[in-house]
Amino acid sequence: MAEIGALQNGLRLALKLNVKRISIEGDSKITVEMLTGKREPKGEEESSVMSYTRQLLEGFEETTARHEFREANRSADHLAIMAAEAADASMEWYHHPPHSLLPFLLHDQLSMVVPRLIL
């Protein structure tokens, strides 16, 4: 549910900034499958949360969602860790990303491959 809450925050911010098209990449396969309709939410709470998320998605002209392994989505993973550790849940950056995120953005830009560790 934490992934969905973070997604909702991001969608609300994107709508506030008048974003018209949005691409969602998530490392939670279950969440992505619920967003794309490949999986039904379990339980009343999950159903309610997904219903609200789909309402937010209706505010965009175009949306896509796909699953990415955490290793391929390191920027998002780093931001999620920052948010989880932050005392202030209202962090927003409009012009410059946090300094600690820059190496991950560079890796994304250069399409650097990070091997997946499987034990």
KOLTOR-785905 format. One record per residue: residue number from 1; residue in three letters; x, y, z of N, C-alpha, C, CB in turn. Coordinates in Angstrom, 3 decimals, padded with zeros to 6 digits, m for minus. Glycine has a CB too. Example, Ala and Ser with C-alpha at 12.3 -4.5 7.8 and 13.67 -1.06 7.14 Angstrom:
! residues 2
ATOM num residuo     n.px     n.py     n.pz    ca.px    ca.py    ca.pz     c.px     c.py     c.pz    cb.px    cb.py    cb.pz
ATOM   1     ALA  013.190 m005.690  007.800  012.300 m004.500  007.800  013.200 m003.300  007.800  011.308 m004.473  009.046
ATOM   2     SER  012.850 m002.250  007.080  013.670 m001.060  007.140  012.900  000.030  007.870  014.084 m000.598  005.725
***
This chain:
! residues 119
ATOM num residuo     n.px     n.py     n.pz    ca.px    ca.py    ca.pz     c.px     c.py     c.pz    cb.px    cb.py    cb.pz
ATOM   1     MET  000.821 m001.197  000.000  000.000  000.000  000.000  000.862  001.256  000.000 m000.932  000.001  001.202
ATOM   2     ALA  002.084  001.188  000.510  002.961  002.361  000.527  003.264  002.816 m000.894  004.272  002.051  001.278
ATOM   3     GLU  003.451  001.844 m001.807  003.720  002.192 m003.201  002.552  002.963 m003.807  004.000  000.930 m004.022
ATOM   4     ILE  001.348  002.550 m003.489  000.165  003.194 m004.051  000.013  004.599 m003.470 m001.103  002.351 m003.772
ATOM   5     GLY  000.293  004.759 m002.185  000.236  006.082 m001.572  001.228  007.036 m002.215  000.505  005.984 m000.079
ATOM   6     ALA  002.446  006.557 m002.461  003.462  007.379 m003.120  003.029  007.712 m004.547  004.829  006.654 m003.128
ATOM   7     LEU  002.458  006.744 m005.228  001.957  006.983 m006.583  000.870  008.050 m006.582  001.418  005.682 m007.194
ATOM   8     GLN m000.052  007.966 m005.645 m001.123  008.963 m005.563 m000.550  010.358 m005.336 m002.107  008.605 m004.436
ATOM   9     ASN  000.443  010.473 m004.452  001.074  011.774 m004.220  001.692  012.312 m005.507  002.148  011.665 m003.121
ATOM  10     GLY  002.384  011.448 m006.232  002.995  011.860 m007.493  001.965  012.259 m008.539  003.857  010.748 m008.034
ATOM  11     LEU  000.875  011.512 m008.611 m000.177  011.840 m009.578 m000.831  013.177 m009.243 m001.239  010.729 m009.615
ATOM  12     ARG m001.085  013.419 m007.955 m001.677  014.704 m007.556 m000.749  015.860 m007.914 m001.979  014.716 m006.042
ATOM  13     LEU  000.542  015.688 m007.681  001.506  016.731 m008.032  001.540  016.949 m009.543  002.910  016.363 m007.516
ATOM  14     ALA  001.553  015.868 m010.316  001.571  015.997 m011.775  000.317  016.718 m012.276  001.683  014.609 m012.433
ATOM  15     LEU m000.822  016.410 m011.701 m002.059  017.094 m012.091 m001.991  018.578 m011.732 m003.279  016.437 m011.408
ATOM  16     LYS m001.431  018.879 m010.569 m001.275  020.267 m010.122 m000.376  021.048 m011.092 m000.684  020.310 m008.688
ATOM  17     LEU  000.605  020.357 m011.688  001.532  020.975 m012.637  001.019  020.907 m014.077  002.893  020.302 m012.545
ATOM  18     ASN m000.224  020.464 m014.249 m000.878  020.368 m015.572 m000.177  019.421 m016.539 m000.952  021.735 m016.202
ATOM  19     VAL  000.376  018.340 m016.019  000.977  017.315 m016.862 m000.154  016.618 m017.617  001.821  016.289 m016.013
ATOM  20     LYS  000.027  016.396 m018.907 m001.025  015.777 m019.728 m000.813  014.287 m019.954 m001.106  016.472 m021.063
ATOM  21     ARG  000.461  013.877 m020.058  000.783  012.462 m020.290  001.718  012.002 m019.183  001.436  012.241 m021.704
ATOM  22     ILE  001.471  010.790 m018.709  002.312  010.279 m017.626  002.637  008.810 m017.852  001.620  010.468 m016.266
ATOM  23     SER  003.875  008.457 m017.556  004.339  007.079 m017.656  004.741  006.627 m016.263  005.529  006.940 m018.668
ATOM  24     ILE  004.155  005.539 m015.815  004.411  005.019 m014.479  005.279  003.777 m014.607  003.082  004.700 m013.729
ATOM  25     GLU  006.394  003.777 m013.895  007.277  002.617 m013.831  007.379  002.242 m012.366  008.700  002.912 m014.463
ATOM  26     GLY  006.950  001.045 m012.027  006.967  000.630 m010.630  007.621 m000.710 m010.435  005.579  000.589 m010.087
ATOM  27     ASP  008.267 m000.873 m009.267  008.902 m002.160 m008.991  007.974 m003.108 m008.242  010.174 m001.952 m008.194
ATOM  28     SER  006.749 m002.661 m007.975  005.755 m003.539 m007.377  004.877 m004.106 m008.501  004.892 m002.774 m006.310
ATOM  29     LYS  005.175 m005.331 m008.871  004.453 m005.958 m009.981  002.955 m006.034 m009.697  005.006 m007.364 m010.250
ATOM  30     ILE  002.598 m006.299 m008.455  001.181 m006.403 m008.090  000.479 m005.061 m008.310  001.027 m006.859 m006.613
ATOM  31     THR  001.115 m003.975 m007.873  000.528 m002.642 m008.050  000.351 m002.322 m009.528  001.406 m001.571 m007.380
ATOM  32     VAL  001.372 m002.585 m010.334  001.290 m002.310 m011.772  000.184 m003.151 m012.404  002.648 m002.595 m012.464
ATOM  33     GLU  000.071 m004.397 m012.006 m000.981 m005.260 m012.557 m002.371 m004.769 m012.156 m000.783 m006.708 m012.087
ATOM  34     MET m002.518 m004.233 m010.959 m003.818 m003.670 m010.566 m004.105 m002.396 m011.367 m003.846 m003.366 m009.040
ATOM  35     LEU m003.082 m001.581 m011.606 m003.279 m000.356 m012.381 m003.711 m000.651 m013.808 m002.006  000.468 m012.392
ATOM  36     THR m003.144 m001.696 m014.380 m003.436 m002.029 m015.779 m004.629 m002.955 m015.931 m002.231 m002.665 m016.417
ATOM  37     GLY m005.246 m003.348 m014.811 m006.437 m004.195 m014.867 m006.154 m005.670 m015.025 m007.298 m003.758 m015.976
ATOM  38     LYS m004.884 m006.073 m014.914 m004.536 m007.488 m015.035 m004.754 m008.253 m013.736 m003.093 m007.631 m015.471
ATOM  39     ARG m004.969 m007.514 m012.646 m005.176 m008.131 m011.341 m006.229 m007.312 m010.601 m003.835 m008.211 m010.522
ATOM  40     GLU m007.101 m008.014 m009.919 m008.140 m007.339 m009.128 m007.633 m007.054 m007.717 m009.428 m008.200 m009.069
ATOM  41     PRO m007.966 m005.900 m007.170 m007.589 m005.618 m005.785 m008.224 m006.628 m004.832 m008.003 m004.189 m005.395
ATOM  42     LYS m007.521 m006.917 m003.745 m008.041 m007.846 m002.736 m008.533 m007.040 m001.544 m006.952 m008.881 m002.296
ATOM  43     GLY m009.731 m007.250 m001.170 m010.271 m006.590  000.016 m010.825 m005.204 m000.272 m009.209 m006.490  001.068
ATOM  44     GLU m011.603 m004.738  000.667 m012.291 m003.461  000.511 m011.319 m002.275  000.514 m013.318 m003.288  001.619
ATOM  45     GLU m010.340 m002.304  001.410 m009.395 m001.180  001.495 m008.574 m001.045  000.215 m008.457 m001.360  002.699
ATOM  46     GLU m008.018 m002.144 m000.253 m007.220 m002.126 m001.478 m008.072 m001.691 m002.659 m006.604 m003.510 m001.745
ATOM  47     SER m009.306 m002.149 m002.722 m010.219 m001.776 m003.797 m010.504 m000.281 m003.776 m011.524 m002.563 m003.685
ATOM  48     SER m010.733  000.262 m002.591 m011.006  001.688 m002.438 m009.804  002.532 m002.853 m011.391  002.000 m000.995
ATOM  49     VAL m008.614  002.113 m002.425 m007.389  002.841 m002.762 m007.149  002.818 m004.271 m006.179  002.238 m002.019
ATOM  50     MET m007.347  001.666 m004.889 m007.135  001.571 m006.340 m008.185  002.360 m007.104 m007.156  000.107 m006.791
ATOM  51     SER m009.402  002.391 m006.599 m010.456  003.168 m007.240 m010.079  004.650 m007.271 m011.797  002.968 m006.506
ATOM  52     TYR m009.570  005.155 m006.136 m009.150  006.555 m006.077 m007.966  006.804 m007.015 m008.779  006.946 m004.632
ATOM  53     THR m007.024  005.863 m007.082 m005.870  005.995 m007.962 m006.321  006.059 m009.423 m004.891  004.822 m007.749
ATOM  54     ARG m007.275  005.213 m009.787 m007.795  005.239 m011.170 m008.509  006.562 m011.469 m008.767  004.054 m011.403
ATOM  55     GLN m009.177  007.136 m010.463 m009.806  008.457 m010.643 m008.740  009.501 m010.951 m010.611  008.868 m009.374
ATOM  56     LEU m007.633  009.449 m010.235 m006.544  010.391 m010.508 m006.015  010.208 m011.928 m005.402  010.208 m009.489
ATOM  57     LEU m005.868  008.959 m012.358 m005.348  008.675 m013.695 m006.259  009.215 m014.793 m005.161  007.180 m013.873
ATOM  58     GLU m007.547  009.320 m014.503 m008.488  009.856 m015.491 m008.236  011.330 m015.786 m009.915  009.669 m015.006
ATOM  59     GLY m007.465  012.007 m014.934 m007.142  013.411 m015.153 m006.066  013.645 m016.192 m006.720  014.023 m013.879
ATOM  60     PHE m005.481  012.579 m016.714 m004.427  012.689 m017.723 m004.982  012.299 m019.088 m003.212  011.798 m017.354
ATOM  61     GLU m004.427  012.905 m020.130 m004.838  012.555 m021.491 m004.306  011.177 m021.886 m004.347  013.617 m022.489
ATOM  62     GLU m003.121  010.842 m021.386 m002.503  009.559 m021.746 m001.730  009.024 m020.552 m001.566  009.712 m022.980
ATOM  63     THR m001.908  007.734 m020.269 m001.164  007.095 m019.183 m000.644  005.736 m019.634 m002.051  006.941 m017.926
ATOM  64     THR  000.525  005.386 m019.147  001.068  004.042 m019.337  001.626  003.589 m017.994  002.177  004.010 m020.465
ATOM  65     ALA  001.649  002.300 m017.785  002.213  001.742 m016.556  002.930  000.451 m016.906  001.108  001.495 m015.477
ATOM  66     ARG  004.125  000.293 m016.365  004.858 m000.951 m016.606  005.712 m001.294 m015.404  005.731 m000.839 m017.866
ATOM  67     HIS  005.956 m002.585 m015.252  006.776 m003.084 m014.156  008.249 m002.952 m014.524  006.422 m004.556 m013.826
ATOM  68     GLU  009.046 m002.487 m013.579  010.499 m002.423 m013.715  011.096 m003.027 m012.451  011.003 m000.943 m013.942
ATOM  69     PHE  012.116 m003.828 m012.603  012.800 m004.335 m011.421  013.463 m003.163 m010.699  013.851 m005.425 m011.802
ATOM  70     ARG  013.593 m003.267 m009.405  014.167 m002.188 m008.591  015.532 m001.743 m009.125  014.302 m002.641 m007.131
ATOM  71     GLU  016.327 m002.677 m009.605  017.656 m002.338 m010.125  017.584 m001.451 m011.359  018.425 m003.603 m010.454
ATOM  72     ALA  016.501 m001.536 m012.110  016.328 m000.719 m013.310  015.599  000.581 m012.997  015.565 m001.499 m014.375
ATOM  73     ASN  015.241  000.774 m011.759  014.452  001.934 m011.364  015.074  002.549 m010.101  012.955  001.536 m011.119
ATOM  74     ARG  016.393  002.696 m010.123  017.122  003.112 m008.927  016.789  004.528 m008.493  018.597  002.999 m009.165
ATOM  75     SER  016.501  005.416 m009.426  016.139  006.786 m009.044  014.870  006.783 m008.202  015.946  007.671 m010.297
ATOM  76     ALA  013.871  006.066 m008.662  012.614  005.989 m007.913  012.829  005.300 m006.575  011.544  005.244 m008.724
ATOM  77     ASP  013.652  004.269 m006.563  013.919  003.563 m005.316  014.599  004.494 m004.311  014.792  002.320 m005.576
ATOM  78     HIS  015.546  005.291 m004.779  016.230  006.235 m003.900  015.259  007.275 m003.339  017.366  006.931 m004.653
ATOM  79     LEU  014.382  007.800 m004.191  013.390  008.771 m003.730  012.439  008.154 m002.712  012.600  009.324 m004.913
ATOM  80     ALA  012.068  006.909 m002.920  011.177  006.228 m001.978  011.858  006.070 m000.619  010.755  004.847 m002.530
ATOM  81     ILE  013.136  005.737 m000.641  013.883  005.611  000.611  013.965  006.965  001.305  015.303  005.050  000.351
ATOM  82     MET  014.250  008.017  000.543  014.318  009.363  001.120  012.985  009.739  001.768  014.696  010.398  000.037
ATOM  83     ALA  011.904  009.462  001.075  010.579  009.812  001.597  010.260  009.024  002.856  009.502  009.561  000.540
ATOM  84     ALA  010.631  007.753  002.869  010.354  006.914  004.037  011.149  007.375  005.255  010.677  005.451  003.728
ATOM  85     GLU  012.339  007.903  005.022  013.197  008.346  006.121  012.922  009.786  006.549  014.644  008.209  005.723
ATOM  86     ALA  012.197  010.540  005.732  011.977  011.963  006.003  010.905  012.172  007.060  011.587  012.692  004.724
ATOM  87     ALA  011.156  013.119  007.921  010.144  013.486  008.915  009.066  014.338  008.269  010.785  014.240  010.099
ATOM  88     ASP  009.443  015.117  007.233  008.509  015.999  006.542  008.023  015.298  005.281  009.171  017.371  006.200
ATOM  89     ALA  006.761  014.890  005.267  006.220  014.124  004.135  005.823  015.015  002.968  005.018  013.312  004.581
ATOM  90     SER  006.077  016.326  003.044  005.638  017.216  001.966  006.796  017.670  001.091  004.931  018.426  002.544
ATOM  91     MET  007.790  016.810  000.886  008.926  017.174  000.041  008.481  017.297 m001.405  010.058  016.137  000.166
ATOM  92     GLU  008.822  018.421 m002.025  008.540  018.624 m003.449  009.720  019.370 m004.054  007.193  019.415 m003.667
ATOM  93     TRP  010.170  018.921 m005.223  011.242  019.593 m005.939  010.737  019.924 m007.326  012.529  018.719 m006.001
ATOM  94     TYR  010.840  021.191 m007.699  010.345  021.615 m008.999  011.467  021.884 m009.989  009.500  022.846 m008.847
ATOM  95     HIS  012.581  022.396 m009.508  013.623  022.841 m010.434  014.911  022.036 m010.368  013.937  024.265 m010.173
ATOM  96     HIS  015.280  021.578 m009.182  016.534  020.856 m009.023  016.304  019.624 m008.150  017.625  021.771 m008.408
ATOM  97     PRO  016.767  018.474 m008.608  016.595  017.259 m007.793  017.523  017.301 m006.586  016.869  015.984 m008.637
ATOM  98     PRO  017.228  016.507 m005.571  018.124  016.432 m004.413  019.514  015.968 m004.851  017.550  015.472 m003.337
ATOM  99     HIS  020.539  016.518 m004.229  021.923  016.209 m004.604  022.211  014.707 m004.564  022.890  016.941 m003.679
ATOM 100     SER  021.672  014.021 m003.572  021.951  012.580 m003.432  021.353  011.752 m004.564  021.414  012.074 m002.102
ATOM 101     LEU  020.423  012.335 m005.324  019.784  011.624 m006.430  020.590  011.714 m007.730  018.388  012.175 m006.655
ATOM 102     LEU  021.473  012.701 m007.841  022.188  012.957 m009.097  022.943  011.752 m009.662  023.152  014.071 m008.890
ATOM 103     PRO  023.654  010.964 m008.847  024.341  009.790 m009.436  023.369  008.790 m010.066  025.170  009.077 m008.365
ATOM 104     PHE  022.207  008.620 m009.459  021.221  007.675 m010.003  020.634  008.198 m011.320  020.087  007.424 m008.977
ATOM 105     LEU  020.397  009.503 m011.385  019.890  010.103 m012.626  020.923  009.971 m013.747  019.530  011.592 m012.404
ATOM 106     LEU  022.203  010.155 m013.409  023.260  009.989 m014.406  023.297  008.554 m014.903  024.627  010.387 m013.822
ATOM 107     HIS  023.191  007.579 m014.003  023.157  006.171 m014.410  021.980  005.907 m015.339  023.075  005.252 m013.177
ATOM 108     ASP  020.810  006.490 m015.020  019.633  006.324 m015.894  019.898  006.926 m017.266  018.382  006.979 m015.260
ATOM 109     GLN  020.456  008.130 m017.275  020.710  008.822 m018.537  021.678  008.033 m019.423  021.268  010.224 m018.268
ATOM 110     LEU  022.673  007.421 m018.803  023.686  006.662 m019.545  023.270  005.215 m019.790  025.004  006.690 m018.795
ATOM 111     SER  022.065  004.847 m019.348  021.554  003.473 m019.496  022.516  002.443 m018.914  021.298  003.160 m020.971
ATOM 112     MET  023.082  002.777 m017.770  024.003  001.843 m017.121  023.226  000.656 m016.565  024.799  002.547 m015.993
ATOM 113     VAL  023.792 m000.528 m016.778  023.160 m001.762 m016.351  023.625 m002.100 m014.944  023.477 m002.914 m017.329
ATOM 114     VAL  022.683 m002.446 m014.096  022.989 m002.880 m012.739  022.518 m004.331 m012.636  022.295 m001.951 m011.646
ATOM 115     PRO  023.431 m005.247 m012.339  023.011 m006.656 m012.269  022.040 m006.904 m011.124  024.228 m007.562 m012.110
ATOM 116     ARG  021.108 m007.806 m011.364  020.137 m008.199 m010.356  020.740 m009.301 m009.502  018.807 m008.664 m011.006
ATOM 117     LEU  020.788 m009.092 m008.207  021.345 m010.074 m007.287  020.248 m011.053 m006.874  021.967 m009.382 m006.043
ATOM 118     ILE  020.467 m012.297 m007.174  019.503 m013.350 m006.823  020.224 m014.355 m005.924  018.912 m014.059 m008.118
ATOM 119     LEU  019.688 m014.511 m004.753  020.321 m015.431 m003.801  019.596 m016.757 m003.766  020.355 m014.821 m002.401
***
